[in-house]
Amino acid sequence: MTTYLLRRLLHYLVLLLLALALAYLLAASALDPRAYFEGRRPPPDPAAVTAHLRTLGLDDTTPLPARLAHWSGGLLHGDLGRTLDDTSVAAELGRRIGVSLRLLLAGTVLGTLGGVLAGAWTAVRQYRLSDRVVTLVSFLLLSTPTFLLAVLLKIGAIKLNSVLGTDLIRFTGERDPGPHPGVLATLGDRGVHLLLPTLSMGLVTAASYSRYQRNTMLDVLGADYLRTARAKGLGRRATLLRHGLRTALIPMATYFSYGFLALFTGATFTEIVFGWHGMGEWLIDSVADNDVNSVVAVSGFAAVVVLLSGFLADVLHAALDPRVRR
């Protein structure tokens, strides 16, 4: 299995290099950094703008291959370049990753676990009332746009706060401004602000995973090896968990892995509605500002996460399926 994984890792490394080169070429071709300085009052000196862009390696008078070579040389030394405001792209990338991770981790993990359990449970109880109710709720959530669900949760929180006469649920930003006395107060403040974004992400994630897990679980419920396990005296619950659910998780491994891409590329609508400044918001702002280096950083990091997700899928597949290990 080690040889198989090393071969896959080398394959992903080649794909990563190609993805980074394409991301830079496309961003540098489609975006016009000079437009970022247009319309300012007073207007900046064109020569000063050209000198600034040349310092950043974004001067449009320089051939595109030369600009790519300049950016690649910095990348080899861990430098992702500078934004148009002359701040470090790497530093901003690290900050934005932290924001998106704090915003989406709990919702994604809880939604994944809840969706898998709900899907397996409804498959065992196929066509019963509980199965129909979960199916109906799942399709309602999946058919509701993400931004609409987030707005509805905010409206519900506002009404609840109004009834209680206090701001029990706060939903704008990561935390309240100002210092907080003690670690527990800080964690409590962040938890209150995280409640609605977590619920928004968790509900959609659980609805999606439950549909996939239900279908894969139904495929294995009538398998011969489950009947054999029951005939040997293994209990129904143990049979479903040890043999049924484990086998049903194999085709879900890829879906699990790529689902975690949202942790880093961000959930744009969720970030905007709840006022979190993460990766999704940064990508939109960078495209609007024609900030090539920032767009490439987000696109490149998304490529890294996609390829790591693929590698994680290979590892999970090998862990769940003994045939791959052999």
N, C-alpha and C positions, 0 to 999 in steps of 0.2 A: 504493500500500500504506500510505503514511503516513496518509492520510485514513481508511482503514479501521481502522487501529490506534487513532487518536485517537478515533474514534467508539466503538470498543469500550471504550476507557479511560474515557470519560465515562459509558458505560452501567454499568461496574463501580463507578464512584464513587457513583452513585445507589444501587446495590444495597448498597454498604458502609454508607451512612448509614441505610438501612432496617434492615440487619442489626444495627447498633449500637443503634438505638432498640429493636428487638425484644428483643435480648439483655438490655438493662437492664430493660425492662418485665417480662419473664418472670422474671428473677432476683429483682427486687424484689418481685414478687408471690408467688413460690413460697418464698422463703427468709425466715426470721425472725431477724434479727440479735440481737434481744433474748434469744433462747434461748442464745446463746453465753455469756452471763453467768449463766445459771441453774445452780443446783447447786454454785456455788462456796462455799467455807467460808473465812472468814465471807462471808455473802451481801452483795453490794454494794448500796449505797443505790439504790433504783429511780429517784430523782430524778437521781442522778449518772449512771446508765446512760442515762436519757433525754437528759440534757445532752450526754453523749458521743456518742450516736447522732445528735443534732441537729447537732453539730459536723461529723460525717462526712457529713451529708446523708442519713442512713438512718433517721430517726425515723419510725416507722410511723403516728404521728398526723398527719404531714404528707401532703397528697394526693400520689398517685403522679405526676401530671404535674409538680408542683412539684419533686419529687425528681429526676425526669428532667431538668428544666430546670437544676437545680443541678449535676448531673453533667455535662451537656452544656456548661455554661459553663466548668467546669474543663477539659474536654477541648479546648476551643478554645485554651486557653493551655498545652496539653501536660500537663495534670495529670489523672491517672487516678484520683485520690482516695487515700484512706488505708485500710489494712486495719483490722480491728477491734482489732488491737493497736497501732494508730496508727503504723504504718510506711508508707513510700511504696510504693504499688502499682507505680508505674513502675519504681522501682529493683529491686523484687523480680522484676518481669516481665523486665527486662533480664538479671538474674542467671540466672533459670530458662531463658531462651532460650539463653544461652551453654552451660548444662549439657546441655540436650537436643541442641544442635547438636554439641557435642563427642562426645556419646554415639552419635548416630545417623548423622552425616555419612558416616563411612568405610563403615559397613555398608550404607547405602543406595546410595552410589555404586558400591561394589564389587559389590553384589548386582544392581544394574541392569545394569552392563556384563556381568557374568557371565551373567545371565539372557538378555540379548539375544543374546550370542554362542552360548550353549547352544541357544537356540530356533532360531536360524538354522541352526546346524550340524545339529541333529536333523531339521529340515525337509528339508535336502538329503539326509540319510541316512534317509529315511522307511522305517519298518518293519524297519530293520536292528537288530542287537543293541544297538548304542550308543543308538539312538533309544528302544528299549524300556527300557533300563536308566535313562536319564535321565528318561523318563516315570514309571517306577516310583518313583524317588527323589523326584521332584518332588511326586507325589501323596502320598507318605508324609509329606513335610515340610508340605504344605498341610493335611493332615488332622490334624497334631499341633498341639494348642493352644500358643500362644506361651509361656505360663508353664511348660508341661511341657517344652518344648524347652530353655528356659533352665535349668530345674532339672536336666535330664539332663546338660547341659553342665557344670554345677557339680559334679555327682556324678562325672563323668568327670575333671574337674580335680582333685578331692579324691583320687581313686584314683591319678592320675598323680603328684601331689605325694607321696603315701604311698610309692609305689614308688621314687621318686627320693630320698626322704628330705629334701626341701627344698620350700619354698613357691615353686616355679617360676612357677606361674600363680596370681595373686591376683585376686579377683573381687568384692570388696566395696568400694563407693565408687569415687571417682575416683582416689585416691592413698593411700599410706600416711601416717599422721600423722607430724608432725615435719619438720624441715628436711632438704633433700637437697643434698649438696655438688656443685654444678656443674649446668650446663644439661643435659648428657647424662644425668646420673643422674635428674634430674626427668623428662625425656622418656621415659627407659626405664621409670620407675616408672608413669607414666601409660599408656604403651603396654601394659604387662603387665596393668593393670587394665582396659584397653579391649579386650583380645583376645576374651574370651568374649562380651561384649555385641555386638561387631562381628560375630562368627561367628553369633550367634543371629539378628541382624537380617539379615545378608547371605544366609544360607541360605534364609530364608523369602522374602525379596525376589527372589532369583535363581529360586526355584521358581515364583513367581507370574509373573514376567516371561517366563520361558522358555516357559510354556504359551501366553501371548498371542502372543509373537513367532513361535513355531512355526506357529501357525494363520495369522497374517498372511503369513508367508513362503510357506506352501503355496499361498496364494491367487494368488501372482504367479509361481510357478515355471513354470507352463505358459503364461505370457502370450506373445503374438506378438512383442512388442518384444524379449524375451530371445532368441527364436529368430533374430530379425533381426540382433541384435548378434553372435550366434555365427556367422551366415552371412557377416557382413562381416569375419570374421577375429578378432574379439575373443576372448580366452581365457576359459575357463569361470569361473575365479576372478574375473577382472576384471568379467565380465558379472554375476556374482552380487552382487559388492560395489557396483559403480557403479550398476547399474540395479535389480537384484532387491532388495537389502537397503534401499536408499534408498527405494524405493517402499513396501516393507513397513513402514518406520518411520513413514509418514504417519499411518495410523490409530492408531499407538502414541503419537503426540505428546501427546494429551490424557492418556493413562494415565501417561506419564512425568511430566508437570507436576503432576498431582494427587497422584502418589506422593510428591512431596517435601513434602506437607503434614505427614507424620509427623516431619519434621525439627524442626518447631516446636511442634506440638501434643503431641509426645512419644509414646513407646510406654510406656503405663502399666505393663503387666506387666513389661516389660524393666527399667524404672526401679526397680520395687519389688523384684524378685528380686535385682538386682545392687546395690541400695542407692544409686542415683543420684537426686538430688533435682531433677528437671526439671519440665517443664510438666505432664505427665500426673499426677504425684504431687500437684502443687500444685492442680490442678483438683479432685481427689478430696478433698483436705484442706479446700479452700475450701468445697465443698458441704457437707461434714460440719460445718464451723464456722459455716455460714450467713453467710459473708463475701461480701456482694453485690458489692462493688467488685472483689474478686479474681476472682470467677466471671465478671463482665462483661469484665474485662481479658483473661482467657484466651479467652472466647468471641469477643470482638471481634477479638483477634489471629488466632484461627483463621479468622474471616471474611476478614480482610485477606489471609491466606495463600491461602485458597481462591480469592479473586478475582484475586490476583496469579498463581496457578497457571493460572487460565483465560486471563489475558492472555499468559502464557508459552506456553500451548498455541496461541494464535492466532499468536504470533510464530514458533514452530517449524513450524506448519502452513504459514505463508507462506514460510518458508525452504526447506521440503522440496518444496512444490508450486508450480511456477511459475504455475499458473493463478490462484492466489490473489493473487500479486504483480501480475498484470496486471489 
